[in-house]
Amino acid sequence: MEGGICDGLSTVLNLAITVKNGQVEQRNFAAYPLMRIDQAPADIEVHIAPSDLPPSGVGEPPVPPLATALTNAIFAATGQRIRRLPIGDQLRS
């Protein structure tokens, strides 16, 4: 769960795939930098509701809703709506 949250935060905050002249510009991890441990939240608290219903497992569920949760939290705190990803450059303005 913690890894999925950090992966989701990386994607939402900074990562983008761009195409120039018909080719992807990010050809390796040097040009697509994932969150490093010193950038990760110091404390992540996760609560998993028990269920016998499918689907099961918790490997990747934090990734898809993370963008919505983070942008809604930003709106609640600042009144600023985020309309595109990644959001890092919009937080600086």
PyMOL Python script that loads the backbone (N, CA, C, O; Angstrom):
from pymol import cmd

cmd.read_pdbstr("""\
ATOM      1  N   MET A   1       0.826  -1.195   0.000  1.00  0.00           N
ATOM      2  CA  MET A   1       0.000   0.000   0.000  1.00  0.00           C
ATOM      3  C   MET A   1       0.867   1.255   0.000  1.00  0.00           C
ATOM      4  O   MET A   1       0.603   2.197  -0.747  1.00  0.00           O
ATOM      5  N   GLU A   2       1.915   1.265   0.849  1.00  0.00           N
ATOM      6  CA  GLU A   2       2.767   2.452   0.906  1.00  0.00           C
ATOM      7  C   GLU A   2       3.456   2.682  -0.432  1.00  0.00           C
ATOM      8  O   GLU A   2       3.555   3.821  -0.889  1.00  0.00           O
ATOM      9  N   GLY A   3       3.934   1.613  -1.064  1.00  0.00           N
ATOM     10  CA  GLY A   3       4.565   1.746  -2.371  1.00  0.00           C
ATOM     11  C   GLY A   3       3.589   2.248  -3.423  1.00  0.00           C
ATOM     12  O   GLY A   3       3.948   3.075  -4.262  1.00  0.00           O
ATOM     13  N   GLY A   4       2.348   1.750  -3.382  1.00  0.00           N
ATOM     14  CA  GLY A   4       1.327   2.205  -4.319  1.00  0.00           C
ATOM     15  C   GLY A   4       0.983   3.667  -4.125  1.00  0.00           C
ATOM     16  O   GLY A   4       0.763   4.397  -5.091  1.00  0.00           O
ATOM     17  N   ILE A   5       0.937   4.094  -2.869  1.00  0.00           N
ATOM     18  CA  ILE A   5       0.663   5.502  -2.571  1.00  0.00           C
ATOM     19  C   ILE A   5       1.794   6.381  -3.097  1.00  0.00           C
ATOM     20  O   ILE A   5       1.543   7.420  -3.707  1.00  0.00           O
ATOM     21  N   CYS A   6       3.034   5.967  -2.863  1.00  0.00           N
ATOM     22  CA  CYS A   6       4.179   6.750  -3.361  1.00  0.00           C
ATOM     23  C   CYS A   6       4.218   6.763  -4.893  1.00  0.00           C
ATOM     24  O   CYS A   6       4.550   7.783  -5.496  1.00  0.00           O
ATOM     25  N   ASP A   7       3.881   5.637  -5.519  1.00  0.00           N
ATOM     26  CA  ASP A   7       3.826   5.593  -6.979  1.00  0.00           C
ATOM     27  C   ASP A   7       2.743   6.535  -7.493  1.00  0.00           C
ATOM     28  O   ASP A   7       2.964   7.271  -8.455  1.00  0.00           O
ATOM     29  N   GLY A   8       1.584   6.513  -6.860  1.00  0.00           N
ATOM     30  CA  GLY A   8       0.504   7.413  -7.249  1.00  0.00           C
ATOM     31  C   GLY A   8       0.879   8.872  -7.063  1.00  0.00           C
ATOM     32  O   GLY A   8       0.587   9.699  -7.926  1.00  0.00           O
ATOM     33  N   LEU A   9       1.525   9.201  -5.942  1.00  0.00           N
ATOM     34  CA  LEU A   9       1.969  10.575  -5.704  1.00  0.00           C
ATOM     35  C   LEU A   9       2.990  11.018  -6.753  1.00  0.00           C
ATOM     36  O   LEU A   9       2.931  12.146  -7.241  1.00  0.00           O
ATOM     37  N   SER A  10       3.920  10.134  -7.097  1.00  0.00           N
ATOM     38  CA  SER A  10       4.903  10.456  -8.150  1.00  0.00           C
ATOM     39  C   SER A  10       4.202  10.844  -9.436  1.00  0.00           C
ATOM     40  O   SER A  10       4.509  11.865 -10.051  1.00  0.00           O
ATOM     41  N   THR A  11       3.259  10.010  -9.826  1.00  0.00           N
ATOM     42  CA  THR A  11       2.541  10.229 -11.076  1.00  0.00           C
ATOM     43  C   THR A  11       1.742  11.520 -11.042  1.00  0.00           C
ATOM     44  O   THR A  11       1.812  12.323 -11.973  1.00  0.00           O
ATOM     45  N   VAL A  12       0.987  11.721  -9.978  1.00  0.00           N
ATOM     46  CA  VAL A  12       0.117  12.889  -9.879  1.00  0.00           C
ATOM     47  C   VAL A  12       0.917  14.194  -9.790  1.00  0.00           C
ATOM     48  O   VAL A  12       0.548  15.195 -10.403  1.00  0.00           O
ATOM     49  N   LEU A  13       1.997  14.177  -9.035  1.00  0.00           N
ATOM     50  CA  LEU A  13       2.748  15.414  -8.809  1.00  0.00           C
ATOM     51  C   LEU A  13       3.665  15.794  -9.968  1.00  0.00           C
ATOM     52  O   LEU A  13       3.739  16.971 -10.324  1.00  0.00           O
ATOM     53  N   ASN A  14       4.358  14.838 -10.561  1.00  0.00           N
ATOM     54  CA  ASN A  14       5.446  15.218 -11.462  1.00  0.00           C
ATOM     55  C   ASN A  14       5.547  14.494 -12.790  1.00  0.00           C
ATOM     56  O   ASN A  14       6.143  15.032 -13.723  1.00  0.00           O
ATOM     57  N   LEU A  15       4.996  13.305 -12.918  1.00  0.00           N
ATOM     58  CA  LEU A  15       5.317  12.488 -14.075  1.00  0.00           C
ATOM     59  C   LEU A  15       4.362  12.695 -15.240  1.00  0.00           C
ATOM     60  O   LEU A  15       3.145  12.787 -15.074  1.00  0.00           O
ATOM     61  N   ALA A  16       4.952  12.764 -16.412  1.00  0.00           N
ATOM     62  CA  ALA A  16       4.172  12.901 -17.638  1.00  0.00           C
ATOM     63  C   ALA A  16       4.915  12.184 -18.754  1.00  0.00           C
ATOM     64  O   ALA A  16       6.145  12.145 -18.772  1.00  0.00           O
ATOM     65  N   ILE A  17       4.168  11.628 -19.669  1.00  0.00           N
ATOM     66  CA  ILE A  17       4.745  11.052 -20.883  1.00  0.00           C
ATOM     67  C   ILE A  17       4.472  12.054 -21.988  1.00  0.00           C
ATOM     68  O   ILE A  17       3.318  12.393 -22.252  1.00  0.00           O
ATOM     69  N   THR A  18       5.519  12.527 -22.632  1.00  0.00           N
ATOM     70  CA  THR A  18       5.372  13.497 -23.712  1.00  0.00           C
ATOM     71  C   THR A  18       5.931  12.918 -25.003  1.00  0.00           C
ATOM     72  O   THR A  18       6.860  12.110 -24.991  1.00  0.00           O
ATOM     73  N   VAL A  19       5.353  13.344 -26.105  1.00  0.00           N
ATOM     74  CA  VAL A  19       5.767  12.871 -27.417  1.00  0.00           C
ATOM     75  C   VAL A  19       6.236  14.059 -28.236  1.00  0.00           C
ATOM     76  O   VAL A  19       5.565  15.090 -28.291  1.00  0.00           O
ATOM     77  N   LYS A  20       7.386  13.912 -28.870  1.00  0.00           N
ATOM     78  CA  LYS A  20       7.939  14.952 -29.721  1.00  0.00           C
ATOM     79  C   LYS A  20       8.418  14.296 -31.011  1.00  0.00           C
ATOM     80  O   LYS A  20       9.170  13.323 -30.987  1.00  0.00           O
ATOM     81  N   ASN A  21       7.970  14.844 -32.134  1.00  0.00           N
ATOM     82  CA  ASN A  21       8.316  14.286 -33.447  1.00  0.00           C
ATOM     83  C   ASN A  21       7.972  12.800 -33.535  1.00  0.00           C
ATOM     84  O   ASN A  21       8.710  12.017 -34.133  1.00  0.00           O
ATOM     85  N   GLY A  22       6.856  12.426 -32.941  1.00  0.00           N
ATOM     86  CA  GLY A  22       6.388  11.045 -33.027  1.00  0.00           C
ATOM     87  C   GLY A  22       7.077  10.068 -32.103  1.00  0.00           C
ATOM     88  O   GLY A  22       6.818   8.867 -32.186  1.00  0.00           O
ATOM     89  N   GLN A  23       7.955  10.545 -31.215  1.00  0.00           N
ATOM     90  CA  GLN A  23       8.653   9.637 -30.309  1.00  0.00           C
ATOM     91  C   GLN A  23       8.477  10.078 -28.851  1.00  0.00           C
ATOM     92  O   GLN A  23       8.428  11.268 -28.543  1.00  0.00           O
ATOM     93  N   VAL A  24       8.385   9.093 -27.979  1.00  0.00           N
ATOM     94  CA  VAL A  24       8.283   9.387 -26.546  1.00  0.00           C
ATOM     95  C   VAL A  24       9.609   9.971 -26.077  1.00  0.00           C
ATOM     96  O   VAL A  24      10.675   9.433 -26.374  1.00  0.00           O
ATOM     97  N   GLU A  25       9.534  11.081 -25.339  1.00  0.00           N
ATOM     98  CA  GLU A  25      10.752  11.743 -24.871  1.00  0.00           C
ATOM     99  C   GLU A  25      11.353  11.072 -23.635  1.00  0.00           C
ATOM    100  O   GLU A  25      12.568  11.116 -23.444  1.00  0.00           O
ATOM    101  N   GLN A  26      10.525  10.454 -22.798  1.00  0.00           N
ATOM    102  CA  GLN A  26      11.020   9.807 -21.596  1.00  0.00           C
ATOM    103  C   GLN A  26      11.387   8.354 -21.929  1.00  0.00           C
ATOM    104  O   GLN A  26      10.537   7.465 -21.886  1.00  0.00           O
ATOM    105  N   ARG A  27      12.647   8.132 -22.255  1.00  0.00           N
ATOM    106  CA  ARG A  27      13.058   6.814 -22.728  1.00  0.00           C
ATOM    107  C   ARG A  27      13.581   5.905 -21.627  1.00  0.00           C
ATOM    108  O   ARG A  27      13.759   4.708 -21.854  1.00  0.00           O
ATOM    109  N   ASN A  28      13.833   6.448 -20.432  1.00  0.00           N
ATOM    110  CA  ASN A  28      14.262   5.619 -19.306  1.00  0.00           C
ATOM    111  C   ASN A  28      13.942   6.350 -18.004  1.00  0.00           C
ATOM    112  O   ASN A  28      13.370   7.440 -18.019  1.00  0.00           O
ATOM    113  N   PHE A  29      14.310   5.750 -16.894  1.00  0.00           N
ATOM    114  CA  PHE A  29      13.947   6.325 -15.596  1.00  0.00           C
ATOM    115  C   PHE A  29      14.693   7.609 -15.275  1.00  0.00           C
ATOM    116  O   PHE A  29      14.260   8.357 -14.398  1.00  0.00           O
ATOM    117  N   ALA A  30      15.790   7.890 -15.950  1.00  0.00           N
ATOM    118  CA  ALA A  30      16.481   9.160 -15.727  1.00  0.00           C
ATOM    119  C   ALA A  30      15.601  10.335 -16.173  1.00  0.00           C
ATOM    120  O   ALA A  30      15.661  11.419 -15.595  1.00  0.00           O
ATOM    121  N   ALA A  31      14.791  10.107 -17.198  1.00  0.00           N
ATOM    122  CA  ALA A  31      13.904  11.153 -17.716  1.00  0.00           C
ATOM    123  C   ALA A  31      12.482  11.017 -17.165  1.00  0.00           C
ATOM    124  O   ALA A  31      11.610  11.823 -17.487  1.00  0.00           O
ATOM    125  N   TYR A  32      12.255  10.006 -16.344  1.00  0.00           N
ATOM    126  CA  TYR A  32      10.938   9.753 -15.754  1.00  0.00           C
ATOM    127  C   TYR A  32      11.158   9.434 -14.278  1.00  0.00           C
ATOM    128  O   TYR A  32      10.980   8.292 -13.855  1.00  0.00           O
ATOM    129  N   PRO A  33      11.546  10.443 -13.494  1.00  0.00           N
ATOM    130  CA  PRO A  33      12.001  10.192 -12.126  1.00  0.00           C
ATOM    131  C   PRO A  33      10.871   9.889 -11.136  1.00  0.00           C
ATOM    132  O   PRO A  33      10.035  10.744 -10.843  1.00  0.00           O
ATOM    133  N   LEU A  34      10.868   8.666 -10.634  1.00  0.00           N
ATOM    134  CA  LEU A  34       9.904   8.278  -9.609  1.00  0.00           C
ATOM    135  C   LEU A  34      10.289   8.892  -8.267  1.00  0.00           C
ATOM    136  O   LEU A  34      11.439   9.277  -8.057  1.00  0.00           O
ATOM    137  N   MET A  35       9.325   8.977  -7.369  1.00  0.00           N
ATOM    138  CA  MET A  35       9.553   9.530  -6.039  1.00  0.00           C
ATOM    139  C   MET A  35      10.668   8.761  -5.331  1.00  0.00           C
ATOM    140  O   MET A  35      10.685   7.530  -5.330  1.00  0.00           O
ATOM    141  N   ARG A  36      11.582   9.493  -4.740  1.00  0.00           N
ATOM    142  CA  ARG A  36      12.667   8.896  -3.960  1.00  0.00           C
ATOM    143  C   ARG A  36      12.248   8.871  -2.493  1.00  0.00           C
ATOM    144  O   ARG A  36      11.316   9.567  -2.090  1.00  0.00           O
ATOM    145  N   ILE A  37      12.933   8.076  -1.715  1.00  0.00           N
ATOM    146  CA  ILE A  37      12.539   7.900  -0.322  1.00  0.00           C
ATOM    147  C   ILE A  37      12.556   9.209   0.457  1.00  0.00           C
ATOM    148  O   ILE A  37      11.739   9.400   1.357  1.00  0.00           O
ATOM    149  N   ASP A  38      13.481  10.119   0.122  1.00  0.00           N
ATOM    150  CA  ASP A  38      13.525  11.391   0.849  1.00  0.00           C
ATOM    151  C   ASP A  38      12.378  12.328   0.465  1.00  0.00           C
ATOM    152  O   ASP A  38      12.169  13.348   1.121  1.00  0.00           O
ATOM    153  N   GLN A  39      11.633  11.992  -0.594  1.00  0.00           N
ATOM    154  CA  GLN A  39      10.483  12.782  -1.021  1.00  0.00           C
ATOM    155  C   GLN A  39       9.159  12.172  -0.537  1.00  0.00           C
ATOM    156  O   GLN A  39       8.109  12.810  -0.616  1.00  0.00           O
ATOM    157  N   ALA A  40       9.221  10.959  -0.047  1.00  0.00           N
ATOM    158  CA  ALA A  40       8.012  10.234   0.363  1.00  0.00           C
ATOM    159  C   ALA A  40       7.474  10.772   1.688  1.00  0.00           C
ATOM    160  O   ALA A  40       8.229  11.313   2.496  1.00  0.00           O
ATOM    161  N   PRO A  41       6.179  10.623   1.905  1.00  0.00           N
ATOM    162  CA  PRO A  41       5.613  11.028   3.194  1.00  0.00           C
ATOM    163  C   PRO A  41       6.289  10.263   4.334  1.00  0.00           C
ATOM    164  O   PRO A  41       6.569   9.071   4.202  1.00  0.00           O
ATOM    165  N   ALA A  42       6.544  10.933   5.430  1.00  0.00           N
ATOM    166  CA  ALA A  42       7.212  10.300   6.565  1.00  0.00           C
ATOM    167  C   ALA A  42       6.316   9.262   7.237  1.00  0.00           C
ATOM    168  O   ALA A  42       6.806   8.280   7.794  1.00  0.00           O
ATOM    169  N   ASP A  43       5.013   9.483   7.184  1.00  0.00           N
ATOM    170  CA  ASP A  43       4.089   8.579   7.857  1.00  0.00           C
ATOM    171  C   ASP A  43       2.878   8.361   6.958  1.00  0.00           C
ATOM    172  O   ASP A  43       2.222   9.316   6.542  1.00  0.00           O
ATOM    173  N   ILE A  44       2.591   7.110   6.666  1.00  0.00           N
ATOM    174  CA  ILE A  44       1.414   6.760   5.875  1.00  0.00           C
ATOM    175  C   ILE A  44       0.579   5.805   6.720  1.00  0.00           C
ATOM    176  O   ILE A  44       1.066   4.768   7.170  1.00  0.00           O
ATOM    177  N   GLU A  45      -0.678   6.166   6.928  1.00  0.00           N
ATOM    178  CA  GLU A  45      -1.569   5.326   7.720  1.00  0.00           C
ATOM    179  C   GLU A  45      -2.628   4.750   6.793  1.00  0.00           C
ATOM    180  O   GLU A  45      -3.295   5.486   6.065  1.00  0.00           O
ATOM    181  N   VAL A  46      -2.778   3.436   6.825  1.00  0.00           N
ATOM    182  CA  VAL A  46      -3.717   2.750   5.934  1.00  0.00           C
ATOM    183  C   VAL A  46      -4.679   1.919   6.767  1.00  0.00           C
ATOM    184  O   VAL A  46      -4.272   1.228   7.701  1.00  0.00           O
ATOM    185  N   HIS A  47      -5.950   1.992   6.421  1.00  0.00           N
ATOM    186  CA  HIS A  47      -6.971   1.155   7.056  1.00  0.00           C
ATOM    187  C   HIS A  47      -7.622   0.321   5.958  1.00  0.00           C
ATOM    188  O   HIS A  47      -8.115   0.868   4.972  1.00  0.00           O
ATOM    189  N   ILE A  48      -7.627  -0.981   6.122  1.00  0.00           N
ATOM    190  CA  ILE A  48      -8.207  -1.889   5.136  1.00  0.00           C
ATOM    191  C   ILE A  48      -9.452  -2.518   5.752  1.00  0.00           C
ATOM    192  O   ILE A  48      -9.380  -3.181   6.787  1.00  0.00           O
ATOM    193  N   ALA A  49     -10.576  -2.305   5.112  1.00  0.00           N
ATOM    194  CA  ALA A  49     -11.837  -2.860   5.608  1.00  0.00           C
ATOM    195  C   ALA A  49     -11.909  -4.347   5.268  1.00  0.00           C
ATOM    196  O   ALA A  49     -11.748  -4.723   4.107  1.00  0.00           O
ATOM    197  N   PRO A  50     -12.143  -5.175   6.245  1.00  0.00           N
ATOM    198  CA  PRO A  50     -12.244  -6.612   5.973  1.00  0.00           C
ATOM    199  C   PRO A  50     -13.475  -6.925   5.124  1.00  0.00           C
ATOM    200  O   PRO A  50     -14.541  -6.336   5.306  1.00  0.00           O
ATOM    201  N   SER A  51     -13.304  -7.861   4.198  1.00  0.00           N
ATOM    202  CA  SER A  51     -14.409  -8.239   3.324  1.00  0.00           C
ATOM    203  C   SER A  51     -14.154  -9.621   2.738  1.00  0.00           C
ATOM    204  O   SER A  51     -13.011  -9.995   2.478  1.00  0.00           O
ATOM    205  N   ASP A  52     -15.225 -10.369   2.535  1.00  0.00           N
ATOM    206  CA  ASP A  52     -15.136 -11.662   1.859  1.00  0.00           C
ATOM    207  C   ASP A  52     -15.527 -11.541   0.389  1.00  0.00           C
ATOM    208  O   ASP A  52     -15.526 -12.537  -0.334  1.00  0.00           O
ATOM    209  N   LEU A  53     -15.858 -10.345  -0.055  1.00  0.00           N
ATOM    210  CA  LEU A  53     -16.311 -10.134  -1.423  1.00  0.00           C
ATOM    211  C   LEU A  53     -15.142  -9.908  -2.378  1.00  0.00           C
ATOM    212  O   LEU A  53     -14.119  -9.349  -1.983  1.00  0.00           O
ATOM    213  N   PRO A  54     -15.286 -10.340  -3.633  1.00  0.00           N
ATOM    214  CA  PRO A  54     -14.238 -10.066  -4.616  1.00  0.00           C
ATOM    215  C   PRO A  54     -14.311  -8.606  -5.050  1.00  0.00           C
ATOM    216  O   PRO A  54     -15.370  -8.009  -4.856  1.00  0.00           O
ATOM    217  N   PRO A  55     -13.308  -7.992  -5.606  1.00  0.00           N
ATOM    218  CA  PRO A  55     -11.971  -8.564  -5.748  1.00  0.00           C
ATOM    219  C   PRO A  55     -11.226  -8.530  -4.436  1.00  0.00           C
ATOM    220  O   PRO A  55     -11.657  -7.873  -3.488  1.00  0.00           O
ATOM    221  N   SER A  56     -10.108  -9.233  -4.373  1.00  0.00           N
ATOM    222  CA  SER A  56      -9.325  -9.268  -3.142  1.00  0.00           C
ATOM    223  C   SER A  56      -7.909  -8.777  -3.423  1.00  0.00           C
ATOM    224  O   SER A  56      -7.500  -8.653  -4.577  1.00  0.00           O
ATOM    225  N   GLY A  57      -7.185  -8.507  -2.376  1.00  0.00           N
ATOM    226  CA  GLY A  57      -5.819  -8.013  -2.517  1.00  0.00           C
ATOM    227  C   GLY A  57      -5.763  -6.505  -2.403  1.00  0.00           C
ATOM    228  O   GLY A  57      -6.755  -5.816  -2.640  1.00  0.00           O
ATOM    229  N   VAL A  58      -4.601  -5.996  -2.039  1.00  0.00           N
ATOM    230  CA  VAL A  58      -4.453  -4.558  -1.851  1.00  0.00           C
ATOM    231  C   VAL A  58      -3.207  -4.005  -2.542  1.00  0.00           C
ATOM    232  O   VAL A  58      -2.721  -2.942  -2.155  1.00  0.00           O
ATOM    233  N   GLY A  59      -2.684  -4.687  -3.541  1.00  0.00           N
ATOM    234  CA  GLY A  59      -1.440  -4.268  -4.169  1.00  0.00           C
ATOM    235  C   GLY A  59      -1.491  -2.932  -4.869  1.00  0.00           C
ATOM    236  O   GLY A  59      -0.613  -2.098  -4.650  1.00  0.00           O
ATOM    237  N   GLU A  60      -2.484  -2.697  -5.703  1.00  0.00           N
ATOM    238  CA  GLU A  60      -2.508  -1.472  -6.494  1.00  0.00           C
ATOM    239  C   GLU A  60      -3.732  -0.582  -6.292  1.00  0.00           C
ATOM    240  O   GLU A  60      -3.836   0.432  -6.982  1.00  0.00           O
ATOM    241  N   PRO A  61      -4.652  -0.891  -5.400  1.00  0.00           N
ATOM    242  CA  PRO A  61      -5.802  -0.015  -5.213  1.00  0.00           C
ATOM    243  C   PRO A  61      -5.489   1.432  -4.861  1.00  0.00           C
ATOM    244  O   PRO A  61      -6.317   2.291  -5.165  1.00  0.00           O
ATOM    245  N   PRO A  62      -4.349   1.774  -4.239  1.00  0.00           N
ATOM    246  CA  PRO A  62      -4.157   3.195  -3.913  1.00  0.00           C
ATOM    247  C   PRO A  62      -3.847   4.073  -5.114  1.00  0.00           C
ATOM    248  O   PRO A  62      -4.011   5.290  -5.026  1.00  0.00           O
ATOM    249  N   VAL A  63      -3.409   3.511  -6.226  1.00  0.00           N
ATOM    250  CA  VAL A  63      -2.967   4.341  -7.353  1.00  0.00           C
ATOM    251  C   VAL A  63      -4.130   5.075  -8.037  1.00  0.00           C
ATOM    252  O   VAL A  63      -4.058   6.298  -8.156  1.00  0.00           O
ATOM    253  N   PRO A  64      -5.192   4.405  -8.491  1.00  0.00           N
ATOM    254  CA  PRO A  64      -6.234   5.124  -9.242  1.00  0.00           C
ATOM    255  C   PRO A  64      -6.941   6.251  -8.488  1.00  0.00           C
ATOM    256  O   PRO A  64      -7.135   7.314  -9.077  1.00  0.00           O
ATOM    257  N   PRO A  65      -7.342   6.087  -7.218  1.00  0.00           N
ATOM    258  CA  PRO A  65      -8.068   7.177  -6.570  1.00  0.00           C
ATOM    259  C   PRO A  65      -7.183   8.283  -6.008  1.00  0.00           C
ATOM    260  O   PRO A  65      -7.694   9.292  -5.522  1.00  0.00           O
ATOM    261  N   LEU A  66      -5.867   8.111  -6.068  1.00  0.00           N
ATOM    262  CA  LEU A  66      -4.989   9.078  -5.420  1.00  0.00           C
ATOM    263  C   LEU A  66      -5.093  10.464  -6.035  1.00  0.00           C
ATOM    264  O   LEU A  66      -5.118  11.456  -5.307  1.00  0.00           O
ATOM    265  N   ALA A  67      -5.152  10.555  -7.345  1.00  0.00           N
ATOM    266  CA  ALA A  67      -5.237  11.871  -8.002  1.00  0.00           C
ATOM    267  C   ALA A  67      -6.492  12.614  -7.560  1.00  0.00           C
ATOM    268  O   ALA A  67      -6.436  13.805  -7.252  1.00  0.00           O
ATOM    269  N   THR A  68      -7.614  11.919  -7.529  1.00  0.00           N
ATOM    270  CA  THR A  68      -8.871  12.544  -7.117  1.00  0.00           C
ATOM    271  C   THR A  68      -8.823  12.972  -5.662  1.00  0.00           C
ATOM    272  O   THR A  68      -9.238  14.080  -5.321  1.00  0.00           O
ATOM    273  N   ALA A  69      -8.318  12.098  -4.807  1.00  0.00           N
ATOM    274  CA  ALA A  69      -8.242  12.431  -3.377  1.00  0.00           C
ATOM    275  C   ALA A  69      -7.341  13.635  -3.145  1.00  0.00           C
ATOM    276  O   ALA A  69      -7.693  14.533  -2.381  1.00  0.00           O
ATOM    277  N   LEU A  70      -6.180  13.662  -3.796  1.00  0.00           N
ATOM    278  CA  LEU A  70      -5.245  14.767  -3.591  1.00  0.00           C
ATOM    279  C   LEU A  70      -5.789  16.073  -4.151  1.00  0.00           C
ATOM    280  O   LEU A  70      -5.704  17.107  -3.489  1.00  0.00           O
ATOM    281  N   THR A  71      -6.345  16.047  -5.359  1.00  0.00           N
ATOM    282  CA  THR A  71      -6.850  17.295  -5.943  1.00  0.00           C
ATOM    283  C   THR A  71      -8.077  17.807  -5.190  1.00  0.00           C
ATOM    284  O   THR A  71      -8.269  19.019  -5.084  1.00  0.00           O
ATOM    285  N   ASN A  72      -8.910  16.907  -4.667  1.00  0.00           N
ATOM    286  CA  ASN A  72     -10.039  17.352  -3.843  1.00  0.00           C
ATOM    287  C   ASN A  72      -9.553  17.950  -2.526  1.00  0.00           C
ATOM    288  O   ASN A  72     -10.137  18.917  -2.037  1.00  0.00           O
ATOM    289  N   ALA A  73      -8.494  17.390  -1.945  1.00  0.00           N
ATOM    290  CA  ALA A  73      -7.931  17.944  -0.711  1.00  0.00           C
ATOM    291  C   ALA A  73      -7.339  19.327  -0.966  1.00  0.00           C
ATOM    292  O   ALA A  73      -7.482  20.229  -0.141  1.00  0.00           O
ATOM    293  N   ILE A  74      -6.673  19.493  -2.109  1.00  0.00           N
ATOM    294  CA  ILE A  74      -6.123  20.809  -2.466  1.00  0.00           C
ATOM    295  C   ILE A  74      -7.253  21.826  -2.615  1.00  0.00           C
ATOM    296  O   ILE A  74      -7.148  22.958  -2.144  1.00  0.00           O
ATOM    297  N   PHE A  75      -8.333  21.410  -3.275  1.00  0.00           N
ATOM    298  CA  PHE A  75      -9.472  22.315  -3.430  1.00  0.00           C
ATOM    299  C   PHE A  75     -10.082  22.680  -2.079  1.00  0.00           C
ATOM    300  O   PHE A  75     -10.404  23.842  -1.833  1.00  0.00           O
ATOM    301  N   ALA A  76     -10.239  21.684  -1.202  1.00  0.00           N
ATOM    302  CA  ALA A  76     -10.821  21.951   0.118  1.00  0.00           C
ATOM    303  C   ALA A  76      -9.951  22.903   0.931  1.00  0.00           C
ATOM    304  O   ALA A  76     -10.465  23.723   1.692  1.00  0.00           O
ATOM    305  N   ALA A  77      -8.636  22.794   0.769  1.00  0.00           N
ATOM    306  CA  ALA A  77      -7.720  23.630   1.553  1.00  0.00           C
ATOM    307  C   ALA A  77      -7.506  25.015   0.961  1.00  0.00           C
ATOM    308  O   ALA A  77      -7.293  25.980   1.696  1.00  0.00           O
ATOM    309  N   THR A  78      -7.563  25.121  -0.380  1.00  0.00           N
ATOM    310  CA  THR A  78      -7.178  26.381  -1.027  1.00  0.00           C
ATOM    311  C   THR A  78      -8.255  27.007  -1.894  1.00  0.00           C
ATOM    312  O   THR A  78      -8.187  28.198  -2.200  1.00  0.00           O
ATOM    313  N   GLY A  79      -9.255  26.217  -2.297  1.00  0.00           N
ATOM    314  CA  GLY A  79     -10.252  26.710  -3.238  1.00  0.00           C
ATOM    315  C   GLY A  79      -9.771  26.640  -4.681  1.00  0.00           C
ATOM    316  O   GLY A  79     -10.503  27.031  -5.590  1.00  0.00           O
ATOM    317  N   GLN A  80      -8.552  26.151  -4.911  1.00  0.00           N
ATOM    318  CA  GLN A  80      -7.988  26.040  -6.266  1.00  0.00           C
ATOM    319  C   GLN A  80      -8.332  24.679  -6.857  1.00  0.00           C
ATOM    320  O   GLN A  80      -7.993  23.643  -6.285  1.00  0.00           O
ATOM    321  N   ARG A  81      -9.009  24.686  -8.013  1.00  0.00           N
ATOM    322  CA  ARG A  81      -9.333  23.452  -8.724  1.00  0.00           C
ATOM    323  C   ARG A  81      -8.148  23.058  -9.599  1.00  0.00           C
ATOM    324  O   ARG A  81      -7.559  23.891 -10.287  1.00  0.00           O
ATOM    325  N   ILE A  82      -7.819  21.796  -9.558  1.00  0.00           N
ATOM    326  CA  ILE A  82      -6.772  21.236 -10.411  1.00  0.00           C
ATOM    327  C   ILE A  82      -7.481  20.499 -11.542  1.00  0.00           C
ATOM    328  O   ILE A  82      -8.335  19.649 -11.294  1.00  0.00           O
ATOM    329  N   ARG A  83      -7.128  20.823 -12.775  1.00  0.00           N
ATOM    330  CA  ARG A  83      -7.837  20.249 -13.927  1.00  0.00           C
ATOM    331  C   ARG A  83      -6.967  19.381 -14.826  1.00  0.00           C
ATOM    332  O   ARG A  83      -7.478  18.755 -15.754  1.00  0.00           O
ATOM    333  N   ARG A  84      -5.646  19.330 -14.565  1.00  0.00           N
ATOM    334  CA  ARG A  84      -4.790  18.496 -15.422  1.00  0.00           C
ATOM    335  C   ARG A  84      -3.653  17.904 -14.594  1.00  0.00           C
ATOM    336  O   ARG A  84      -3.253  18.449 -13.565  1.00  0.00           O
ATOM    337  N   LEU A  85      -3.158  16.790 -15.069  1.00  0.00           N
ATOM    338  CA  LEU A  85      -2.041  16.104 -14.423  1.00  0.00           C
ATOM    339  C   LEU A  85      -0.818  16.178 -15.323  1.00  0.00           C
ATOM    340  O   LEU A  85      -0.974  16.237 -16.543  1.00  0.00           O
ATOM    341  N   PRO A  86       0.375  16.176 -14.782  1.00  0.00           N
ATOM    342  CA  PRO A  86       0.704  16.237 -13.374  1.00  0.00           C
ATOM    343  C   PRO A  86       0.417  17.621 -12.801  1.00  0.00           C
ATOM    344  O   PRO A  86       0.294  18.597 -13.542  1.00  0.00           O
ATOM    345  N   ILE A  87       0.315  17.695 -11.488  1.00  0.00           N
ATOM    346  CA  ILE A  87      -0.122  18.937 -10.859  1.00  0.00           C
ATOM    347  C   ILE A  87       1.010  19.785 -10.292  1.00  0.00           C
ATOM    348  O   ILE A  87       0.781  20.920  -9.874  1.00  0.00           O
ATOM    349  N   GLY A  88       2.235  19.247 -10.271  1.00  0.00           N
ATOM    350  CA  GLY A  88       3.350  19.948  -9.635  1.00  0.00           C
ATOM    351  C   GLY A  88       3.519  21.384 -10.064  1.00  0.00           C
ATOM    352  O   GLY A  88       3.702  22.259  -9.219  1.00  0.00           O
ATOM    353  N   ASP A  89       3.465  21.652 -11.357  1.00  0.00           N
ATOM    354  CA  ASP A  89       3.651  23.025 -11.832  1.00  0.00           C
ATOM    355  C   ASP A  89       2.483  23.937 -11.455  1.00  0.00           C
ATOM    356  O   ASP A  89       2.660  25.151 -11.354  1.00  0.00           O
ATOM    357  N   GLN A  90       1.306  23.376 -11.250  1.00  0.00           N
ATOM    358  CA  GLN A  90       0.146  24.181 -10.862  1.00  0.00           C
ATOM    359  C   GLN A  90       0.199  24.576  -9.390  1.00  0.00           C
ATOM    360  O   GLN A  90      -0.423  25.560  -8.992  1.00  0.00           O
ATOM    361  N   LEU A  91       0.921  23.834  -8.594  1.00  0.00           N
ATOM    362  CA  LEU A  91       1.056  24.162  -7.170  1.00  0.00           C
ATOM    363  C   LEU A  91       2.024  25.308  -6.954  1.00  0.00           C
ATOM    364  O   LEU A  91       1.946  26.007  -5.943  1.00  0.00           O
ATOM    365  N   ARG A  92       2.930  25.506  -7.889  1.00  0.00           N
ATOM    366  CA  ARG A  92       3.928  26.561  -7.753  1.00  0.00           C
ATOM    367  C   ARG A  92       3.375  27.939  -8.126  1.00  0.00           C
ATOM    368  O   ARG A  92       3.926  28.967  -7.731  1.00  0.00           O
ATOM    369  N   SER A  93       2.289  27.944  -8.884  1.00  0.00           N
ATOM    370  CA  SER A  93       1.750  29.229  -9.369  1.00  0.00           C
ATOM    371  C   SER A  93       0.793  29.859  -8.382  1.00  0.00           C
ATOM    372  O   SER A  93       0.259  30.937  -8.643  1.00  0.00           O
TER     373      SER A  93
END
""", "prot")
cmd.dss("prot")
cmd.show_as("cartoon", "prot")
cmd.util.cbc("prot")
cmd.orient("prot")
